[in-house]
Amino acid sequence: MTAPELSTPVLDDHLHLDPRHGRGMAAVEDFQNVGGTHLLVVNKPSWHLGVEPDEPADFRAVFEETIDIVTEASGILPGRAWPVLGVHPGLISRLVDERDFSPGAAGELMTGGLSIAAEYVDSGEALALKSGRPHYDVSGAVWETSNAVTKHAFSLGAEYDCAVQLHTEASEDLRELAEWADERGLAPHRVVKHYAAGRLRGPTPSVMSERGRLEAAAERGDPFLMETDFVDDPEKPGAVLGPKTVPRRVRWLVEQGYEEAVRLAHVETPRRVYGIDTEATLDR
């Protein structure tokens, strides 16, 4: 049964789609059937798509598959989808712990992959970059290398005038990362902390769409985005939120009287951070 139409664009800021192994376009249909209109689709970690890179060019297969997925998703949505491309920060552990890379060599491969991703931003095929650092304990050398990779992503964001989504440890204070971006010419509000809580100092929070987190973000009144981090992995069905969650939480926010917060999250913040117009791209 199709839910009543929402009077606002509805953007999921961070999810993954995997037609080969997961639900793929069926998940997109679920999203749009309950009122979803726009998606930012982040490429899955390279090893989840069978790519074990030895050189930066090996990431192209991951990026191009994601671009193809986005094209198909845009044909379903009343709005559209955009690709967010990058190198998952967890790759460094896979390279160092399982493939005997030194931290330095792993970092070079990852920064090279990010530079390849930036080529797709430059050509207009991708909207933003994805980077960050592990959210779990690692050695000092891996931590420092991961920070260097993140700084490279910020430099690319400044060079190619695009936002950078970050995967990091859980924190409500990431001002240091925002300062690193600013030092490299990327405005701190164009740094997006994926999987954020409702409060965050530094980057723009992409809030996991749980009621408590969303209420905190709405009460705070600062720019924020909404996401599910849907992983589209049949082996992890309950790992994160499902594709229907953001539209359902938008309805809940409206019912709670947070109409201004909904507009902030789905119209104003996407324009401010990514330069996208979710209203103009909506086929009503």
MIKOL-464297 format. One record per residue: residue number from 1; residue in one letter; chain; z negated, y negated, x of N, C-alpha, C, O in turn. Coordinates in pm, whole numbers. Layout:
BEGIN
REC num residuo cadena   n.zz   n.yy   n.xx  ca.zz  ca.yy  ca.xx   c.zz   c.yy   c.xx   o.zz   o.yy   o.xx
REC NUM       A      A      Z      Y      X      Z      Y      X      Z      Y      X      Z      Y      X
...
// end
This chain:
BEGIN
REC num residuo cadena   n.zz   n.yy   n.xx  ca.zz  ca.yy  ca.xx   c.zz   c.yy   c.xx   o.zz   o.yy   o.xx
REC   1       M      A      0    119     84      0      0      0      0   -124     87    -81   -134    180
REC   2       T      A     88   -219     60     97   -340    140     -9   -439     95    -26   -464    -24
REC   3       A      A    -81   -496    192   -186   -593    160   -125   -725    118    -11   -755    154
REC   4       P      A   -200   -806     41   -149   -937      2   -113  -1020    125   -179  -1012    228
REC   5       E      A     -8  -1100    113     41  -1178    226    -59  -1284    266   -116  -1352    180
REC   6       L      A    -80  -1299    395   -164  -1407    447    -79  -1533    458     42  -1527    476
REC   7       S      A   -145  -1648    448    -72  -1775    453    -68  -1833    593    -39  -1951    611
REC   8       T      A    -96  -1751    692    -99  -1796    831    -27  -1696    920    -24  -1577    888
REC   9       P      A     31  -1741   1031     73  -1643   1131    -48  -1563   1180   -160  -1614   1182
REC  10       V      A    -25  -1439   1217   -132  -1353   1268    -84  -1289   1398      8  -1206   1397
REC  11       L      A   -146  -1327   1508   -106  -1282   1642   -211  -1190   1701   -329  -1227   1709
REC  12       D      A   -170  -1072   1743   -254   -987   1829   -215  -1020   1972   -102   -996   2014
REC  13       D      A   -310  -1076   2047   -282  -1131   2179   -268  -1026   2288   -216  -1057   2396
REC  14       H      A   -313   -903   2265   -308   -804   2372   -316   -664   2314   -420   -621   2265
REC  15       L      A   -203   -594   2319   -201   -452   2283    -89   -384   2359     -5   -450   2422
REC  16       H      A    -89   -252   2354     11   -172   2423     86    -88   2320     30    -48   2218
REC  17       L      A    213    -63   2347    293     24   2262    361    129   2348    411     98   2456
REC  18       D      A    361    252   2300    416    362   2378    492    458   2287    438    560   2244
REC  19       P      A    619    425   2256    696    513   2168    715    655   2223    737    749   2147
REC  20       R      A    707    670   2355    728    802   2416    611    897   2389    631   1015   2361
REC  21       H      A    488    843   2398    371    928   2390    281    897   2271    202    981   2229
REC  22       G      A    292    777   2215    201    733   2111    272    707   1979    370    775   1946
REC  23       R      A    222    609   1904    274    580   1771    391    483   1775    475    483   1685
REC  24       G      A    399    401   1877    513    312   1893    535    221   1774    445    147   1735
REC  25       M      A    655    227   1715    691    136   1607    612    164   1479    601     76   1394
REC  26       A      A    557    283   1463    471    309   1347    348    220   1353    299    174   1249
REC  27       A      A    297    195   1472    182    104   1488    223    -39   1454    145   -113   1393
REC  28       V      A    344    -79   1492    393   -213   1458    405   -227   1307    370   -330   1250
REC  29       E      A    455   -123   1242    467   -126   1095    330   -135   1029    313   -208    931
REC  30       D      A    232    -63   1082     95    -75   1029     46   -218   1040    -12   -272    945
REC  31       F      A     69   -280   1154     26   -418   1179     89   -514   1079     21   -597   1020
REC  32       Q      A    220   -503   1062    288   -598    973    261   -569    826    265   -660    744
REC  33       N      A    234   -445    792    207   -410    652     77   -472    600     62   -490    479
REC  34       V      A    -16   -503    689   -141   -565    646   -145   -714    679   -251   -776    672
REC  35       G      A    -30   -772    715    -23   -917    733      2   -965    874      9  -1086    897
REC  36       G      A     15   -874    970     43   -915   1107    183   -969   1125    277   -920   1062
REC  37       T      A    199  -1069   1208    330  -1133   1225    380  -1137   1369    501  -1129   1391
REC  38       H      A    291  -1150   1467    332  -1169   1605    247  -1081   1698    130  -1055   1671
REC  39       L      A    309  -1035   1807    242   -949   1904    271   -995   2046    382  -1037   2078
REC  40       L      A    170   -986   2130    191   -993   2275    170   -852   2328     58   -800   2328
REC  41       V      A    278   -791   2373    277   -651   2416    267   -646   2568    356   -694   2639
REC  42       V      A    159   -588   2617    134   -578   2761    182   -441   2809    155   -339   2745
REC  43       N      A    253   -440   2922    296   -310   2972    176   -220   3001     72   -265   3049
REC  44       K      A    193    -92   2971     88      4   3001     73     18   3153    168    -11   3226
REC  45       P      A    -43     61   3201    -55     88   3344     59    179   3390     96    273   3320
REC  46       S      A    112    151   3506    234    218   3552    222    369   3552    317    439   3518
REC  47       W      A    104    420   3589     90    567   3597     89    632   3459    117    751   3447
REC  48       H      A     57    555   3355     63    610   3220    207    633   3175    232    711   3082
REC  49       L      A    301    566   3240    443    585   3209    513    670   3315    636    673   3322
REC  50       G      A    434    738   3396    490    830   3495    544    765   3619    619    827   3694
REC  51       V      A    506    640   3644    553    568   3762    439    559   3864    336    499   3837
REC  52       E      A    459    619   3979    365    611   4091    435    530   4200    505    587   4284
REC  53       P      A    417    398   4201    500    313   4286    473    329   4436    359    346   4480
REC  54       D      A    581    323   4510    573    319   4656    618    183   4709    582    144   4820
REC  55       E      A    696    113   4631    744    -20   4668    753   -106   4541    761    -51   4431
REC  56       P      A    751   -238   4555    747   -325   4436    857   -299   4335    834   -308   4214
REC  57       A      A    976   -267   4381   1088   -246   4288   1061   -131   4192   1124   -123   4086
REC  58       D      A    969    -40   4227    940     73   4139    878     28   4006    883    102   3908
REC  59       F      A    820    -91   4004    761   -141   3879    867   -182   3777    835   -198   3659
REC  60       R      A    991   -200   3820   1094   -248   3727   1109   -154   3607   1131   -200   3495
REC  61       A      A   1098    -25   3630   1114     70   3519   1008     47   3412   1037     55   3293
REC  62       V      A    885     17   3454    775    -11   3361    804   -140   3284    789   -145   3162
REC  63       F      A    846   -244   3355    869   -373   3292    987   -367   3194    980   -422   3085
REC  64       E      A   1093   -300   3234   1211   -296   3148   1188   -210   3025   1241   -240   2918
REC  65       E      A   1109   -104   3038   1074    -26   2920    993   -111   2822   1014   -102   2701
REC  66       T      A    902   -192   2874    821   -279   2788    908   -382   2719    888   -409   2600
REC  67       I      A   1002   -441   2790   1093   -539   2729   1174   -474   2616   1193   -535   2511
REC  68       D      A   1220   -352   2637   1293   -281   2532   1205   -256   2410   1250   -270   2296
REC  69       I      A   1080   -219   2434    985   -196   2324    965   -323   2243    962   -321   2120
REC  70       V      A    953   -435   2313    932   -563   2247   1052   -601   2161   1035   -653   2050
REC  71       T      A   1170   -576   2210   1291   -605   2132   1290   -527   2001   1324   -580   1896
REC  72       E      A   1251   -399   2010   1246   -317   1889   1137   -365   1795   1158   -371   1673
REC  73       A      A   1021   -401   1848    911   -450   1765    948   -579   1694    913   -600   1578
REC  74       S      A   1019   -666   1763   1059   -793   1703   1151   -773   1583   1153   -855   1492
REC  75       G      A   1225   -663   1582   1311   -633   1469   1234   -590   1345   1290   -589   1235
REC  76       I      A   1108   -555   1361   1023   -511   1250    938   -625   1197    915   -635   1076
REC  77       L      A    892   -710   1285    795   -813   1249    858   -930   1174    975   -962   1195
REC  78       P      A    780   -994   1086    828  -1117   1024    829  -1234   1121    896  -1335   1099
REC  79       G      A    754  -1221   1228    759  -1316   1338    835  -1255   1453    954  -1225   1440
REC  80       R      A    768  -1235   1566    832  -1169   1678    725  -1120   1775    606  -1148   1758
REC  81       A      A    769  -1047   1877    682  -1001   1985    731  -1060   2116    848  -1097   2131
REC  82       W      A    638  -1068   2213    672  -1114   2347    612  -1017   2449    505   -962   2425
REC  83       P      A    680   -995   2563    622   -910   2667    529   -988   2760    556  -1103   2794
REC  84       V      A    422   -924   2799    334   -971   2906    339   -864   3014    301   -749   2990
REC  85       L      A    385   -901   3133    412   -802   3238    323   -825   3360    293   -938   3397
REC  86       G      A    281   -715   3421    202   -727   3541    159   -592   3594    213   -488   3557
REC  87       V      A     61   -598   3683     10   -479   3751   -136   -462   3714   -218   -550   3739
REC  88       H      A   -169   -348   3654   -307   -326   3613   -397   -320   3737   -363   -252   3834
REC  89       P      A   -511   -392   3734   -597   -395   3854   -655   -260   3892   -693   -239   4007
REC  90       G      A   -663   -167   3794   -712    -34   3827   -621     45   3918   -660    148   3973
REC  91       L      A   -497     -3   3934   -405     68   4023   -458     74   4165   -432    171   4237
REC  92       I      A   -533    -27   4207   -578    -28   4346   -666     93   4376   -659    150   4485
REC  93       S      A   -748    134   4279   -833    252   4302   -749    378   4309   -777    468   4388
REC  94       R      A   -647    384   4227   -559    501   4230   -488    511   4365   -475    619   4422
REC  95       L      A   -443    396   4415   -372    396   4543   -465    429   4660   -429    507   4748
REC  96       V      A   -584    370   4660   -677    389   4772   -746    525   4766   -757    595   4867
REC  97       D      A   -793    562   4647   -874    684   4636   -792    812   4626   -836    918   4670
REC  98       E      A   -671    802   4569   -593    924   4545   -468    934   4630   -415   1043   4649
REC  99       R      A   -420    820   4683   -294    825   4756   -306    777   4900   -206    760   4970
REC 100       D      A   -429    754   4943   -458    722   5084   -397    592   5132   -371    576   5251
REC 101       F      A   -373    497   5041   -335    363   5082   -458    292   5140   -569    317   5094
REC 102       S      A   -439    207   5237   -546    115   5276   -556      7   5168   -458    -17   5097
REC 103       P      A   -671    -59   5154   -678   -169   5058   -572   -276   5081   -515   -329   4986
REC 104       G      A   -545   -307   5208   -444   -408   5238   -305   -366   5193   -232   -447   5136
REC 105       A      A   -268   -240   5219   -136   -192   5177   -126   -186   5025    -22   -218   4968
REC 106       A      A   -234   -146   4962   -233   -144   4815   -215   -285   4759   -141   -306   4663
REC 107       G      A   -284   -381   4821   -271   -519   4776   -130   -572   4793    -80   -644   4706
REC 108       E      A    -65   -537   4902     73   -582   4924    166   -525   4817    254   -595   4767
REC 109       L      A    147   -398   4783    230   -336   4680    207   -404   4544    301   -429   4470
REC 110       M      A     83   -435   4514     50   -495   4385     98   -640   4375    148   -681   4271
REC 111       T      A     82   -717   4482    133   -854   4478    286   -853   4469    345   -938   4403
REC 112       G      A    348   -756   4536    493   -743   4525    536   -711   4383    636   -762   4334
REC 113       G      A    458   -623   4315    488   -590   4176    475   -711   4085    555   -729   3994
REC 114       L      A    374   -793   4111    357   -915   4032    473  -1011   4053    518  -1077   3960
REC 115       S      A    521  -1019   4176    636  -1106   4203    761  -1057   4129    843  -1137   4082
REC 116       I      A    775   -925   4118    885   -870   4038    866   -909   3891    962   -950   3825
REC 117       A      A    743   -896   3839    716   -933   3701    752  -1080   3676    805  -1114   3570
REC 118       A      A    722  -1165   3773    751  -1307   3758    901  -1335   3747    941  -1436   3689
REC 119       E      A    982  -1248   3804   1127  -1266   3789   1169  -1258   3642   1259  -1329   3599
REC 120       Y      A   1101  -1172   3566   1133  -1159   3423   1084  -1281   3345   1145  -1319   3246
REC 121       V      A    974  -1341   3389    931  -1467   3330   1035  -1575   3358   1072  -1652   3270
REC 122       D      A   1080  -1580   3483   1178  -1681   3523   1307  -1670   3444   1370  -1771   3414
REC 123       S      A   1347  -1548   3410   1472  -1527   3335   1453  -1544   3184   1551  -1540   3109
REC 124       G      A   1329  -1564   3140   1302  -1578   2998   1281  -1447   2925   1267  -1447   2803
REC 125       E      A   1280  -1336   2996   1263  -1205   2933   1117  -1169   2909   1087  -1081   2828
REC 126       A      A   1025  -1236   2977    882  -1213   2957    812  -1347   2939    860  -1451   2984
REC 127       L      A    698  -1343   2872    626  -1465   2839    519  -1501   2941    501  -1618   2973
REC 128       A      A    448  -1400   2992    330  -1425   3074    309  -1309   3170    378  -1207   3163
REC 129       L      A    212  -1326   3260    179  -1225   3360     42  -1165   3330    -40  -1226   3261
REC 130       K      A     20  -1046   3383   -108   -976   3368   -157   -935   3505    -82   -876   3584
REC 131       S      A   -285   -965   3535   -344   -927   3663   -495   -911   3643   -540   -885   3531
REC 132       G      A   -572   -926   3750   -717   -917   3739   -778   -831   3848   -718   -805   3952
REC 133       R      A   -900   -789   3819   -975   -709   3918  -1052   -600   3844  -1074   -610   3724
REC 134       P      A  -1094   -494   3916  -1162   -383   3849  -1289   -427   3776  -1359   -519   3820
REC 135       H      A  -1317   -360   3665  -1437   -389   3588  -1551   -294   3625  -1655   -292   3560
REC 136       Y      A  -1530   -215   3730  -1627   -115   3775  -1657   -140   3922  -1588   -218   3988
REC 137       D      A  -1760    -73   3974  -1799    -94   4113  -1693    -41   4209  -1641     70   4193
REC 138       V      A  -1661   -122   4309  -1565    -83   4413  -1619   -130   4547  -1718   -203   4554
REC 139       S      A  -1554    -88   4654  -1597   -130   4787  -1568   -279   4806  -1491   -339   4731
REC 140       G      A  -1632   -337   4907  -1609   -478   4937  -1465   -507   4968  -1411   -610   4927
REC 141       A      A  -1400   -416   5042  -1261   -438   5080  -1169   -436   4958  -1076   -516   4947
REC 142       V      A  -1195   -343   4866  -1113   -336   4745  -1138   -458   4658  -1044   -511   4598
REC 143       W      A  -1263   -503   4650  -1295   -622   4571  -1224   -746   4626  -1163   -823   4551
REC 144       E      A  -1231   -764   4756  -1166   -881   4817  -1014   -874   4799   -951   -976   4771
REC 145       T      A   -957   -757   4815   -812   -743   4796   -774   -771   4651   -673   -836   4624
REC 146       S      A   -854   -722   4558   -827   -746   4416   -832   -895   4384   -750   -945   4306
REC 147       N      A   -926   -965   4442   -932  -1110   4422   -809  -1179   4481   -757  -1274   4422
REC 148       A      A   -763  -1131   4595   -642  -1189   4655   -520  -1164   4566   -435  -1252   4552
REC 149       V      A   -512  -1045   4506   -401  -1016   4414   -407  -1110   4294   -305  -1162   4251
REC 150       T      A   -527  -1131   4240   -544  -1221   4127   -502  -1364   4163   -435  -1431   4084
REC 151       K      A   -539  -1408   4280   -500  -1543   4324   -348  -1554   4336   -290  -1658   4306
REC 152       H      A   -284  -1446   4380   -137  -1446   4386    -78  -1461   4246     20  -1532   4227
REC 153       A      A   -139  -1393   4149    -91  -1407   4010   -103  -1552   3964    -14  -1603   3896
REC 154       F      A   -213  -1618   3999   -229  -1758   3961   -121  -1846   4027    -68  -1936   3963
REC 155       S      A    -91  -1818   4152     15  -1894   4220    149  -1874   4150    227  -1969   4134
REC 156       L      A    176  -1751   4108    300  -1724   4034    301  -1794   3899    403  -1846   3857
REC 157       G      A    186  -1795   3831    177  -1863   3704    208  -2011   3718    276  -2069   3634
REC 158       A      A    157  -2071   3826    187  -2213   3851    334  -2232   3883    397  -2325   3832
REC 159       E      A    390  -2144   3966    530  -2158   4008    626  -2141   3891    725  -2213   3880
REC 160       Y      A    596  -2046   3803    688  -2014   3693    641  -2069   3558    698  -2038   3454
REC 161       D      A    536  -2152   3561    488  -2222   3441    458  -2125   3328    511  -2137   3218
REC 162       C      A    370  -2028   3357    334  -1931   3254    185  -1900   3262    120  -1923   3364
REC 163       A      A    134  -1847   3153     -5  -1804   3147    -25  -1674   3223     70  -1600   3249
REC 164       V      A   -149  -1646   3258   -187  -1521   3324   -302  -1458   3247   -410  -1516   3236
REC 165       Q      A   -278  -1340   3193   -386  -1263   3129   -461  -1185   3236   -402  -1131   3328
REC 166       L      A   -593  -1180   3221   -677  -1113   3319   -754   -997   3259   -810  -1007   3150
REC 167       H      A   -756   -888   3333   -848   -776   3309   -958   -793   3414   -929   -791   3534
REC 168       T      A  -1084   -810   3371  -1194   -827   3466  -1318   -754   3416  -1318   -689   3311
REC 169       E      A  -1422   -766   3496  -1553   -720   3452  -1597   -800   3328  -1551   -911   3306
REC 170       A      A  -1687   -742   3249  -1743   -814   3135  -1829   -929   3184  -1917   -911   3269
REC 171       S      A  -1803  -1048   3131  -1878  -1166   3173  -1856  -1278   3072  -1749  -1286   3011
REC 172       E      A  -1954  -1363   3056  -1939  -1484   2974  -1924  -1608   3062  -1923  -1720   3011
REC 173       D      A  -1912  -1589   3194  -1896  -1701   3285  -1798  -1662   3396  -1834  -1594   3492
REC 174       L      A  -1674  -1705   3380  -1570  -1677   3481  -1513  -1809   3533  -1393  -1822   3557
REC 175       R      A  -1602  -1908   3550  -1556  -2038   3598  -1494  -2030   3737  -1403  -2106   3769
REC 176       E      A  -1543  -1938   3821  -1486  -1926   3954  -1338  -1889   3948  -1258  -1944   4024
REC 177       L      A  -1301  -1797   3860  -1161  -1759   3846  -1079  -1877   3794   -967  -1899   3840
REC 178       A      A  -1133  -1952   3700  -1063  -2070   3650  -1043  -2172   3762   -939  -2237   3769
REC 179       E      A  -1141  -2184   3850  -1128  -2276   3963  -1021  -2228   4060   -945  -2309   4114
REC 180       W      A  -1014  -2097   4084   -908  -2044   4171   -771  -2077   4115   -679  -2113   4189
REC 181       A      A   -756  -2064   3983   -628  -2098   3921   -597  -2245   3939   -486  -2282   3977
REC 182       D      A   -696  -2330   3912   -676  -2474   3922   -637  -2514   4064   -550  -2600   4083
REC 183       E      A   -699  -2452   4163   -667  -2480   4303   -522  -2447   4336   -464  -2504   4428
REC 184       R      A   -463  -2355   4261   -325  -2313   4287   -224  -2378   4192   -105  -2346   4194
REC 185       G      A   -273  -2470   4111   -182  -2546   4026   -163  -2492   3887    -78  -2541   3812
REC 186       L      A   -241  -2390   3848   -233  -2334   3714   -351  -2387   3634   -467  -2366   3672
REC 187       A      A   -323  -2454   3524   -430  -2509   3441   -525  -2398   3395   -478  -2295   3348
REC 188       P      A   -656  -2417   3407   -750  -2310   3371   -737  -2259   3229   -765  -2141   3204
REC 189       H      A   -693  -2343   3134   -681  -2294   2997   -564  -2197   2982   -553  -2129   2879
REC 190       R      A   -477  -2189   3083   -366  -2094   3079   -404  -1961   3144   -320  -1871   3157
REC 191       V      A   -529  -1948   3184   -585  -1820   3227   -656  -1760   3105   -741  -1825   3045
REC 192       V      A   -621  -1637   3070   -672  -1573   2950   -754  -1450   2989   -703  -1359   3055
REC 193       K      A   -880  -1449   2948   -965  -1332   2973   -948  -1234   2857   -997  -1256   2746
REC 194       H      A   -877  -1125   2886   -857  -1020   2786   -986   -942   2767  -1065   -927   2860
REC 195       Y      A  -1007   -892   2644  -1126   -814   2609  -1252   -900   2621  -1354   -856   2675
REC 196       A      A  -1244  -1023   2572  -1354  -1118   2588  -1456  -1105   2475  -1427  -1054   2367
REC 197       A      A  -1575  -1154   2504  -1677  -1172   2402  -1648  -1303   2329  -1546  -1367   2354
REC 198       G      A  -1736  -1342   2240  -1711  -1463   2161  -1741  -1592   2235  -1704  -1700   2190
REC 199       R      A  -1808  -1581   2349  -1840  -1699   2431  -1790  -1675   2572  -1806  -1565   2626
REC 200       L      A  -1731  -1777   2631  -1679  -1763   2768  -1667  -1900   2831  -1617  -1994   2769
REC 201       R      A  -1711  -1911   2954  -1695  -2034   3032  -1586  -2010   3135  -1589  -1912   3208
REC 202       G      A  -1490  -2101   3140  -1380  -2090   3235  -1248  -2067   3166  -1191  -2161   3111
REC 203       P      A  -1196  -1944   3166  -1067  -1914   3102  -1074  -1922   2950  -1181  -1936   2891
REC 204       T      A   -957  -1913   2887   -948  -1899   2742   -982  -1755   2705   -924  -1662   2761
REC 205       P      A  -1075  -1734   2611  -1109  -1597   2573  -1010  -1536   2474   -975  -1599   2374
REC 206       S      A   -966  -1415   2502   -892  -1334   2407   -994  -1236   2351  -1025  -1134   2414
REC 207       V      A  -1045  -1267   2234  -1166  -1203   2183  -1133  -1068   2117  -1045  -1060   2031
REC 208       M      A  -1203   -964   2159  -1192   -836   2090  -1234   -856   1944  -1337   -917   1917
REC 209       S      A  -1154   -805   1852  -1169   -842   1711  -1276   -763   1638  -1250   -694   1540
REC 210       E      A  -1397   -776   1689  -1516   -724   1623  -1586   -842   1555  -1585   -953   1607
REC 211       R      A  -1646   -818   1440  -1697   -928   1359  -1794  -1019   1435  -1784  -1141   1427
REC 212       G      A  -1887   -959   1508  -1986  -1039   1580  -1923  -1130   1684  -1959  -1247   1696
REC 213       R      A  -1830  -1075   1759  -1762  -1155   1862  -1682  -1268   1799  -1683  -1381   1846
REC 214       L      A  -1612  -1235   1691  -1528  -1336   1625  -1612  -1446   1562  -1576  -1564   1567
REC 215       E      A  -1723  -1408   1502  -1809  -1511   1442  -1863  -1605   1550  -1870  -1726   1529
REC 216       A      A  -1900  -1549   1665  -1947  -1634   1775  -1838  -1730   1821  -1864  -1847   1845
REC 217       A      A  -1714  -1679   1833  -1604  -1765   1876  -1574  -1872   1772  -1550  -1988   1808
REC 218       A      A  -1576  -1836   1645  -1549  -1932   1539  -1655  -2041   1534  -1623  -2158   1516
REC 219       E      A  -1781  -2003   1551  -1890  -2101   1549  -1883  -2193   1671  -1918  -2311   1663
REC 220       R      A  -1838  -2139   1782  -1829  -2218   1905  -1728  -2331   1890  -1749  -2442   1938
REC 221       G      A  -1616  -2301   1824  -1517  -2404   1796  -1419  -2434   1907  -1334  -2521   1891
REC 222       D      A  -1429  -2363   2020  -1337  -2384   2131  -1215  -2294   2115  -1220  -2195   2041
REC 223       P      A  -1105  -2326   2183   -984  -2242   2172  -1013  -2095   2204  -1083  -2064   2300
REC 224       F      A   -957  -2007   2122   -969  -1864   2148   -850  -1792   2085   -778  -1849   2004
REC 225       L      A   -831  -1667   2125   -728  -1580   2072   -795  -1453   2020   -913  -1431   2046
REC 226       M      A   -721  -1371   1947   -774  -1246   1894   -689  -1129   1942   -567  -1140   1951
REC 227       E      A   -753  -1017   1973   -680   -900   2021   -747   -771   1977   -860   -771   1928
REC 228       T      A   -673   -661   1997   -728   -528   1974   -735   -444   2102   -817   -353   2111
REC 229       D      A   -650   -473   2200   -631   -385   2316   -593   -244   2272   -629   -146   2337
REC 230       F      A   -520   -233   2161   -471   -103   2116   -395    -36   2230   -302    -95   2285
REC 231       V      A   -434     88   2266   -375    153   2383   -260    248   2349   -188    292   2439
REC 232       D      A   -244    281   2222   -137    369   2176   -134    500   2254    -30    542   2305
REC 233       D      A   -250    562   2262   -264    690   2333   -326    790   2237   -442    775   2200
REC 234       P      A   -250    894   2196   -304    990   2100   -426   1066   2152   -500   1123   2073
REC 235       E      A   -447   1066   2283   -563   1134   2339   -689   1046   2336   -799   1093   2364
REC 236       K      A   -671    917   2302   -785    824   2297   -781    747   2165   -773    624   2166
REC 237       P      A   -787    816   2053   -768    748   1924   -876    647   1890   -849    551   1817
REC 238       G      A   -998    665   1940  -1106    572   1908  -1149    485   2024  -1256    424   2020
REC 239       A      A  -1067    479   2129  -1108    408   2249  -1122    258   2226  -1214    195   2279
REC 240       V      A  -1033    202   2149  -1035     59   2120  -1001     40   1972  -1007    135   1894
REC 241       L      A   -965    -81   1935   -939   -112   1795   -796    -75   1756   -706    -77   1840
REC 242       G      A   -774    -42   1631   -643     -3   1581   -555   -123   1550   -604   -236   1546
REC 243       P      A   -426   -100   1528   -330   -210   1511   -348   -290   1383   -294   -401   1373
REC 244       K      A   -421   -238   1285   -444   -313   1161   -561   -410   1172   -584   -490   1081
REC 245       T      A   -634   -405   1283   -762   -476   1290   -748   -627   1285   -821   -691   1209
REC 246       V      A   -658   -686   1363   -650   -832   1367   -618   -891   1230   -689   -982   1186
REC 247       P      A   -515   -843   1158   -492   -899   1024   -613   -883    931   -643   -973    853
REC 248       R      A   -679   -771    939   -797   -750    854   -910   -845    891   -980   -896    804
REC 249       R      A   -928   -868   1020  -1033   -962   1063   -995  -1106   1028  -1084  -1188   1003
REC 250       V      A   -867  -1138   1027   -825  -1272    983   -864  -1292    837   -915  -1398    801
REC 251       R      A   -841  -1192    753   -883  -1202    612  -1033  -1222    602  -1081  -1303    523
REC 252       W      A  -1107  -1147    682  -1252  -1158    679  -1296  -1297    722  -1386  -1355    661
REC 253       L      A  -1235  -1353    827  -1270  -1488    871  -1243  -1591    762  -1324  -1681    740
REC 254       V      A  -1130  -1576    694  -1099  -1668    584  -1204  -1655    474  -1250  -1756    420
REC 255       E      A  -1242  -1532    441  -1344  -1510    338  -1478  -1571    377  -1555  -1614    291
REC 256       Q      A  -1506  -1576    507  -1632  -1635    555  -1625  -1787    569  -1723  -1851    607
REC 257       G      A  -1508  -1844    539  -1494  -1989    545  -1448  -2044    678  -1464  -2162    706
REC 258       Y      A  -1391  -1957    761  -1349  -2000    895  -1199  -2025    903  -1134  -1984    999
REC 259       E      A  -1144  -2094    803   -999  -2121    804   -956  -2199    927   -850  -2171    982
REC 260       E      A  -1036  -2296    971  -1000  -2376   1089   -997  -2289   1214   -911  -2308   1301
REC 261       A      A  -1089  -2194   1224  -1090  -2104   1340   -967  -2014   1340   -913  -1983   1446
REC 262       V      A   -923  -1971   1222   -803  -1889   1213   -682  -1967   1262   -601  -1914   1338
REC 263       R      A   -669  -2091   1220   -557  -2173   1268   -567  -2195   1419   -466  -2193   1490
REC 264       L      A   -688  -2215   1467   -708  -2234   1611   -661  -2112   1689   -593  -2125   1791
REC 265       A      A   -696  -1993   1641   -667  -1870   1714   -521  -1827   1704   -469  -1764   1796
REC 266       H      A   -454  -1862   1594   -321  -1805   1569   -207  -1906   1573    -90  -1868   1571
REC 267       V      A   -240  -2034   1578   -136  -2137   1586   -161  -2229   1707    -75  -2244   1794
REC 268       E      A   -278  -2291   1711   -302  -2395   1811   -322  -2338   1952   -262  -2388   2047
REC 269       T      A   -404  -2235   1966   -428  -2180   2100   -305  -2111   2156   -277  -2129   2275
REC 270       P      A   -229  -2032   2079   -105  -1975   2135     -9  -2083   2184     58  -2065   2286
REC 271       R      A     -2  -2196   2112     85  -2305   2157     33  -2366   2286    109  -2394   2378
REC 272       R      A    -98  -2385   2293   -160  -2449   2410   -151  -2361   2534   -123  -2410   2643
REC 273       V      A   -173  -2232   2516   -181  -2141   2631    -42  -2094   2675     -9  -2097   2793
REC 274       Y      A     39  -2049   2578    166  -1984   2608    289  -2071   2581    399  -2038   2625
REC 275       G      A    269  -2182   2509    384  -2264   2470    468  -2202   2362    587  -2233   2351
REC 276       I      A    409  -2115   2279    484  -2050   2171    446  -2113   2037    335  -2162   2020
REC 277       D      A    539  -2112   1944    518  -2168   1811    520  -2054   1711    627  -2005   1674
REC 278       T      A    403  -2012   1667    395  -1896   1576    436  -1933   1434    463  -1845   1353
REC 279       E      A    441  -2060   1404    489  -2101   1271    640  -2108   1267    701  -2056   1174
REC 280       A      A    701  -2172   1367    846  -2187   1369    917  -2053   1382   1030  -2038   1337
REC 281       T      A    851  -1955   1445    912  -1824   1466    880  -1727   1353    910  -1609   1363
REC 282       L      A    819  -1776   1245    782  -1691   1133    885  -1702   1023    908  -1811    969
REC 283       D      A    947  -1590    988   1046  -1584    880    973  -1560    749    940  -1446    715
REC 284       R      A    950  -1666    677    875  -1654    551    968  -1610    440    925  -1594    326
// end
